[in-house]
Amino acid sequence: MSMASEPIRECGDPLAAHPYLDPAFDEHYPELVRSFYRFYLAIQDDEAYNAHLNRLLHPPGIERNLDSNRVTAAYYFNEATRYTQALLEILPRGQRTRRKPAREVAETHDLRELLRVIFEGGSPRAVFEARRKAYLAKLFLDVAYNWEVQRGEAHLAYFADLLKRELLRYTVDHRDVDIAFDIAADGLAIDYRVGAPRPNDEVWRFHLHELNFLQDGRPVRVHVYFYSIRSKREVLPYEYVRGQRTYRLTAREKWGALSSRRDASIINKMLRKGVSDPRQIPDIVGAMFIVKDVIEIELLKEALFDIVGGPMKIRNVVDTITRSSDRSLLNRHSGAGYQVYKGDLELLFPAVGEMPSYGFLVELQLYTLEGYLRTIHTEHYANHQKLKRRQFLEGIVPLLWPASVYD
């Protein structure tokens, strides 16, 4: 298995965005080293330490005692430990073993103790791991206090209700349908059929909804093979689970050891994209639709525009279905043949009490049935699971376990 030896520097440089993960932190950021050492000396006294924890964990004017603050801080340090442990489980056993954190770091859930490891004789590896743990805990804290994350459940419920009232009420039929499919002779497209599978076919079971509504004064029909409205925090990630002959969509616990396991997906994205502020990941709510073909994507897209206020309410559009040049706008780990229409849909949330109306974003993804089957076929390069593994091996592993420290 090949891995990048160090994080790849590019636009949105992960290492520049997350300097505390730089294995050469002391050399590149001596001013921060001095500040942290000064801070470490200042918090040797419990009263000074507790004053700092109050400022770190609470708004001004709210104070807790040291024991209470230590418990609160330990929660986020535990999340950081469990997060890295969950990521290590993805690696082969041999690579997992040599990346196991030092005991004095893994068992420490106190900021002052982690700084002691850094400044009082810890090994270079332990120093890196202590700094990494402190920084990841800070990211978990940042995500927990992010407005979009805190309002994610309300945004999801509002958008789901809006679609139910304005789109899904036009459902005229729904039923299970099995689609048998395999990679076509060109190695890129997918051959699929309804009915009995051929010997090498994979099978996916969809719950098809047929929608019939008027658009521009004429009746249109859209076949929605699957739709999902989910929050990246409140809803568990989807994974594809192999049945006897059939693939079915099943919710599986991905970050089971973490209390804030949904936040781990947001942190993954922040690390991979080179983003240090969770406010730069505004699309906490996502909506995905799979329809029959390109014509139906256009019909559904226009219907969604009509619901939210027109085409000016979509931003950051990437359309690799009709514009092959948009492939350059995709994540660099995306596989060949990946076809999607995606963008950030703008919605207005209504005023509640003294809180005025405000805008939020929903990440929209539209697939044709053939295009989506590419992402779930086990051997296709556009397979979604393979994409996530490439993102992990090429983006996350070199950042959290740099070769200069571990190899």
C-alpha positions as CSV (number, residue, x, y, z in Angstrom):
1,M,0.0,0.0,0.0
2,S,1.5,3.3,-1.0
3,M,1.1,6.6,0.9
4,A,2.4,10.1,0.5
5,S,5.4,10.6,2.6
6,E,4.3,14.1,3.8
7,P,1.1,16.1,3.4
8,I,0.8,17.4,-0.2
9,R,1.1,21.2,-0.3
10,E,-1.6,22.8,-2.6
11,C,-4.3,25.5,-2.5
12,G,-6.0,25.2,0.8
13,D,-2.7,23.7,2.2
14,P,-3.7,21.4,5.1
15,L,-0.3,21.9,6.8
16,A,-0.5,25.7,6.6
17,A,-4.1,25.6,7.9
18,H,-3.2,23.3,10.8
19,P,0.3,24.3,11.9
20,Y,0.2,22.4,15.1
21,L,0.3,19.2,13.0
22,D,3.6,20.3,11.3
23,P,6.3,17.8,12.4
24,A,8.8,20.7,12.2
25,F,6.6,22.9,14.3
26,D,9.5,24.1,16.5
27,E,11.5,25.1,13.5
28,H,8.7,26.7,11.5
29,Y,6.8,28.5,14.4
30,P,9.4,29.5,17.1
31,E,7.2,32.3,18.2
32,L,4.3,29.9,19.0
33,V,6.7,27.7,20.9
34,R,7.8,30.6,23.0
35,S,4.2,31.6,23.7
36,F,3.3,28.1,24.7
37,Y,6.2,27.7,27.0
38,R,5.4,31.0,28.7
39,F,1.8,29.8,29.0
40,Y,3.0,26.5,30.4
41,L,5.0,28.2,33.1
42,A,2.1,30.5,34.0
43,I,-0.4,27.7,34.6
44,Q,1.6,25.7,37.1
45,D,-0.5,27.4,39.7
46,D,-4.0,25.8,40.0
47,E,-5.7,29.2,40.2
48,A,-4.0,30.5,37.1
49,Y,-4.7,27.2,35.3
50,N,-8.4,27.3,36.2
51,A,-8.6,30.9,35.0
52,H,-7.3,29.9,31.7
53,L,-9.7,26.9,31.4
54,N,-12.6,29.2,32.2
55,R,-11.6,31.5,29.3
56,L,-11.1,28.6,27.0
57,L,-14.3,26.7,27.7
58,H,-16.8,29.4,28.6
59,P,-18.0,32.8,27.6
60,P,-16.7,35.8,29.6
61,G,-18.4,36.1,33.0
62,I,-19.1,32.3,33.3
63,E,-16.8,30.6,35.7
64,R,-16.5,27.0,36.9
65,N,-14.2,25.4,39.5
66,L,-11.1,23.5,38.5
67,D,-12.5,20.1,38.9
68,S,-15.5,20.9,36.7
69,N,-13.3,22.5,34.0
70,R,-11.0,19.5,34.0
71,V,-13.9,17.2,33.4
72,T,-15.2,19.4,30.5
73,A,-11.7,19.6,28.9
74,A,-11.2,15.9,29.4
75,Y,-14.3,15.2,27.3
76,Y,-12.7,16.9,24.3
77,F,-9.3,15.2,24.9
78,N,-11.1,11.9,25.0
79,E,-12.8,12.7,21.7
80,A,-9.4,13.4,20.1
81,T,-8.0,10.1,21.4
82,R,-11.0,8.1,20.2
83,Y,-10.9,9.9,16.8
84,T,-7.3,8.9,16.1
85,Q,-8.0,5.4,17.3
86,A,-11.0,5.0,15.0
87,L,-8.9,6.2,12.1
88,L,-6.1,3.8,12.9
89,E,-8.6,0.9,12.6
90,I,-8.8,1.6,8.9
91,L,-5.1,0.8,8.4
92,P,-3.6,-2.7,8.1
93,R,-2.5,-4.2,11.5
94,G,1.2,-3.7,10.9
95,Q,0.9,-0.1,10.1
96,R,-1.6,0.4,12.9
97,T,0.9,-1.0,15.5
98,R,3.7,1.4,14.6
99,R,1.4,4.4,14.7
100,K,0.0,3.6,18.1
101,P,0.3,6.7,20.4
102,A,2.7,6.8,23.3
103,R,1.1,5.7,26.5
104,E,1.8,9.0,28.4
105,V,-0.1,10.8,25.6
106,A,-3.0,8.3,25.1
107,E,-3.8,8.2,28.9
108,T,-3.5,12.0,29.4
109,H,-6.7,14.1,29.2
110,D,-5.4,17.3,30.8
111,L,-3.9,20.2,28.9
112,R,-1.3,21.0,31.6
113,E,-0.1,17.4,31.5
114,L,0.1,17.4,27.7
115,L,2.2,20.5,27.8
116,R,4.5,18.8,30.4
117,V,5.1,16.0,27.9
118,I,6.0,18.7,25.3
119,F,8.3,20.7,27.4
120,E,9.8,18.3,30.0
121,G,11.7,15.7,28.0
122,G,9.2,13.8,26.0
123,S,10.5,11.9,22.9
124,P,10.1,13.7,19.6
125,R,7.3,11.3,18.7
126,A,5.5,11.9,22.1
127,V,5.9,15.6,21.7
128,F,4.2,15.5,18.3
129,E,1.4,13.3,19.6
130,A,0.8,15.5,22.6
131,R,0.6,18.6,20.4
132,R,-1.6,16.7,17.9
133,K,-4.0,15.7,20.7
134,A,-4.3,19.2,22.1
135,Y,-5.0,20.6,18.7
136,L,-7.6,18.0,17.7
137,A,-9.3,18.5,21.1
138,K,-9.5,22.2,20.2
139,L,-11.0,21.4,16.8
140,F,-13.7,19.3,18.5
141,L,-14.4,22.3,20.8
142,D,-14.6,24.7,17.8
143,V,-17.1,22.4,16.0
144,A,-19.3,22.0,19.1
145,Y,-19.6,25.8,19.4
146,N,-20.2,26.4,15.7
147,W,-23.6,28.0,14.8
148,E,-24.2,25.9,11.7
149,V,-23.5,22.7,13.7
150,Q,-25.7,23.8,16.6
151,R,-28.6,24.7,14.3
152,G,-28.1,21.7,12.1
153,E,-31.0,19.7,13.4
154,A,-33.4,22.7,13.0
155,H,-32.1,23.3,9.4
156,L,-32.5,19.7,8.5
157,A,-36.1,19.5,9.8
158,Y,-37.0,22.7,8.1
159,F,-35.6,21.6,4.7
160,A,-37.1,18.1,5.0
161,D,-40.6,19.6,5.7
162,L,-40.2,22.1,2.8
163,L,-39.4,19.3,0.4
164,K,-42.3,17.2,1.7
165,R,-44.8,20.1,1.2
166,E,-43.4,21.4,-2.1
167,L,-42.0,18.3,-4.0
168,L,-42.6,14.9,-2.4
169,R,-46.4,15.5,-2.2
170,Y,-46.5,14.9,-5.9
171,T,-45.5,11.2,-5.4
172,V,-48.0,9.1,-7.4
173,D,-46.4,5.7,-6.8
174,H,-43.6,4.1,-4.8
175,R,-42.2,0.6,-4.8
176,D,-39.0,-1.5,-4.4
177,V,-37.1,-2.2,-7.6
178,D,-33.9,-4.3,-8.0
179,I,-31.3,-3.0,-10.5
180,A,-28.7,-5.5,-11.8
181,F,-25.6,-3.8,-13.1
182,D,-22.0,-4.3,-14.1
183,I,-19.2,-2.2,-15.7
184,A,-19.6,-1.8,-19.4
185,A,-16.9,-2.9,-22.0
186,D,-15.3,0.6,-22.0
187,G,-14.5,0.2,-18.3
188,L,-16.2,3.5,-17.4
189,A,-20.0,3.3,-18.1
190,I,-22.4,1.0,-16.3
191,D,-24.7,-1.5,-18.0
192,Y,-27.9,-2.0,-15.9
193,R,-31.2,-3.6,-16.1
194,V,-34.4,-4.3,-14.1
195,G,-34.8,-8.0,-13.6
196,A,-32.7,-11.1,-13.1
197,P,-29.0,-10.5,-12.8
198,R,-26.3,-12.0,-15.1
199,P,-23.6,-14.1,-13.4
200,N,-21.2,-11.1,-12.8
201,D,-23.8,-8.5,-12.0
202,E,-24.2,-6.7,-8.7
203,V,-27.7,-5.8,-7.5
204,W,-28.9,-2.7,-5.8
205,R,-32.4,-2.4,-4.3
206,F,-34.0,1.0,-4.5
207,H,-37.3,2.3,-3.1
208,L,-38.5,4.1,-6.2
209,H,-40.7,7.2,-5.9
210,E,-42.5,8.4,-9.1
211,L,-43.3,12.1,-9.0
212,N,-45.8,13.7,-11.4
213,F,-46.2,17.5,-11.4
214,L,-46.7,20.5,-13.6
215,Q,-43.6,22.4,-14.8
216,D,-44.0,25.3,-17.2
217,G,-47.6,24.4,-17.7
218,R,-47.0,20.8,-18.8
219,P,-47.1,17.5,-16.8
220,V,-43.7,15.9,-16.2
221,R,-42.7,12.7,-14.4
222,V,-39.5,12.2,-12.4
223,H,-38.3,8.8,-11.1
224,V,-36.5,9.3,-7.8
225,Y,-34.7,6.0,-7.1
226,F,-33.3,7.3,-3.9
227,Y,-33.2,10.6,-1.9
228,S,-31.6,11.5,1.4
229,I,-31.7,14.6,3.5
230,R,-29.1,14.3,6.2
231,S,-27.1,16.2,8.6
232,K,-23.4,15.5,8.7
233,R,-23.6,15.6,12.5
234,E,-27.0,14.3,13.6
235,V,-27.3,11.4,11.0
236,L,-24.9,8.5,10.8
237,P,-22.9,8.1,7.6
238,Y,-24.3,5.8,5.0
239,E,-22.3,2.7,4.1
240,Y,-22.9,0.0,1.5
241,V,-23.4,-3.4,3.0
242,R,-23.3,-6.5,0.9
243,G,-26.2,-8.8,1.2
244,Q,-26.6,-12.3,-0.2
245,R,-27.1,-11.1,-3.8
246,T,-28.1,-7.5,-3.2
247,Y,-26.7,-4.2,-2.0
248,R,-28.9,-2.3,0.3
249,L,-28.5,1.1,1.9
250,T,-27.9,0.6,5.7
251,A,-27.0,3.1,8.4
252,R,-23.9,1.9,10.1
253,E,-22.1,3.4,13.2
254,K,-18.9,4.9,11.8
255,W,-17.5,6.7,14.9
256,G,-19.1,4.4,17.5
257,A,-16.5,5.1,20.2
258,L,-16.9,8.9,20.1
259,S,-19.5,10.8,22.0
260,S,-19.4,13.6,19.3
261,R,-19.0,11.0,16.6
262,R,-20.9,13.1,14.0
263,D,-18.4,15.9,14.6
264,A,-15.6,13.6,13.5
265,S,-16.8,13.7,9.9
266,I,-16.7,17.5,9.9
267,I,-13.2,17.5,11.4
268,N,-12.1,15.0,8.7
269,K,-13.2,17.5,6.1
270,M,-11.5,20.4,7.8
271,L,-8.2,18.5,7.9
272,R,-8.4,17.3,4.3
273,K,-9.5,20.6,2.8
274,G,-7.0,22.7,4.8
275,V,-9.7,24.6,6.7
276,S,-9.1,25.6,10.3
277,D,-12.5,27.4,10.9
278,P,-15.6,25.2,11.0
279,R,-17.6,28.1,9.7
280,Q,-15.9,27.5,6.4
281,I,-17.7,24.1,6.2
282,P,-21.2,25.7,6.0
283,D,-23.0,22.7,4.3
284,I,-23.8,20.8,7.5
285,V,-27.1,19.6,5.9
286,G,-27.0,17.7,2.6
287,A,-29.6,16.5,0.1
288,M,-29.0,13.8,-2.5
289,F,-31.3,12.6,-5.3
290,I,-30.8,9.8,-7.8
291,V,-33.1,10.1,-10.9
292,K,-33.5,8.2,-14.1
293,D,-31.4,10.3,-16.6
294,V,-30.0,13.7,-17.5
295,I,-33.4,15.0,-18.6
296,E,-34.8,14.2,-15.2
297,I,-31.9,15.9,-13.4
298,E,-32.9,19.1,-15.3
299,L,-36.5,18.7,-14.3
300,L,-35.7,18.1,-10.7
301,K,-33.1,20.9,-10.6
302,E,-35.7,23.4,-12.0
303,A,-38.3,22.2,-9.5
304,L,-35.9,22.8,-6.6
305,F,-35.0,26.3,-8.0
306,D,-38.7,27.1,-8.0
307,I,-39.0,26.1,-4.4
308,V,-36.1,28.2,-3.0
309,G,-36.5,31.3,-5.3
310,G,-34.8,30.7,-8.6
311,P,-31.4,29.8,-10.1
312,M,-29.6,32.6,-8.2
313,K,-30.1,30.6,-5.0
314,I,-27.5,28.0,-6.0
315,R,-23.8,28.7,-5.6
316,N,-20.5,26.8,-6.0
317,V,-21.9,24.6,-8.8
318,V,-19.9,21.6,-10.1
319,D,-21.5,19.8,-13.0
320,T,-19.4,16.9,-14.4
321,I,-22.5,15.4,-16.1
322,T,-22.8,18.1,-18.8
323,R,-19.4,19.9,-18.4
324,S,-16.4,17.6,-18.4
325,S,-14.2,20.6,-17.7
326,D,-15.7,20.8,-14.2
327,R,-13.7,17.7,-13.2
328,S,-10.9,20.1,-12.2
329,L,-13.2,21.5,-9.5
330,L,-13.7,18.2,-7.8
331,N,-11.8,16.8,-4.9
332,R,-8.4,15.7,-6.2
333,H,-9.1,12.2,-4.9
334,S,-12.3,11.8,-7.0
335,G,-12.2,8.8,-9.4
336,A,-12.4,8.8,-13.1
337,G,-15.9,8.7,-14.4
338,Y,-17.5,10.4,-11.4
339,Q,-20.5,12.3,-12.6
340,V,-22.6,14.6,-10.4
341,Y,-24.4,17.9,-10.3
342,K,-23.6,19.5,-7.0
343,G,-23.8,22.9,-5.4
344,D,-24.8,24.8,-2.3
345,L,-28.5,25.6,-2.2
346,E,-29.4,28.8,-0.3
347,L,-32.4,28.8,2.0
348,L,-33.9,31.4,4.4
349,F,-34.8,30.2,7.8
350,P,-37.9,31.9,9.3
351,A,-37.7,34.3,12.2
352,V,-38.3,32.6,15.6
353,G,-39.1,34.9,18.6
354,E,-36.5,37.6,18.8
355,M,-34.2,35.7,16.4
356,P,-34.5,37.3,12.9
357,S,-34.7,35.3,9.7
358,Y,-31.3,34.2,8.3
359,G,-29.8,32.2,5.5
360,F,-28.2,28.7,5.6
361,L,-26.9,26.3,3.0
362,V,-27.8,22.8,1.9
363,E,-25.3,20.8,-0.1
364,L,-27.2,19.5,-3.1
365,Q,-26.1,16.4,-5.1
366,L,-28.0,15.1,-8.1
367,Y,-27.1,11.8,-9.8
368,T,-28.4,9.9,-12.8
369,L,-29.0,6.3,-12.0
370,E,-26.2,5.2,-14.2
371,G,-23.8,7.7,-12.7
372,Y,-24.7,6.7,-9.2
373,L,-24.2,3.0,-9.9
374,R,-20.6,3.9,-10.8
375,T,-20.1,5.1,-7.2
376,I,-21.3,1.8,-5.6
377,H,-19.9,-0.8,-8.0
378,T,-17.2,-2.6,-6.0
379,E,-14.7,-2.6,-8.9
380,H,-15.3,0.9,-10.4
381,Y,-12.7,3.6,-9.8
382,A,-15.5,6.1,-9.1
383,N,-16.6,3.9,-6.2
384,H,-17.5,6.0,-3.2
385,Q,-15.8,3.8,-0.6
386,K,-12.6,3.7,-2.6
387,L,-12.8,7.5,-2.8
388,K,-13.1,7.8,1.0
389,R,-10.1,5.4,1.4
390,R,-8.0,7.5,-1.0
391,Q,-8.9,10.6,0.9
392,F,-7.9,8.9,4.2
393,L,-4.6,7.4,2.9
394,E,-3.5,10.4,0.8
395,G,-4.9,13.2,2.9
396,I,-5.4,12.3,6.5
397,V,-2.7,9.7,7.2
398,P,0.2,11.9,6.1
399,L,-1.2,14.8,8.2
400,L,-1.8,12.9,11.5
401,W,1.0,10.4,11.1
402,P,3.8,12.1,9.1
403,A,6.5,9.9,7.7
404,S,9.3,12.0,9.3
405,V,7.9,11.1,12.8
406,Y,6.7,7.5,12.2
407,D,8.8,6.0,9.5
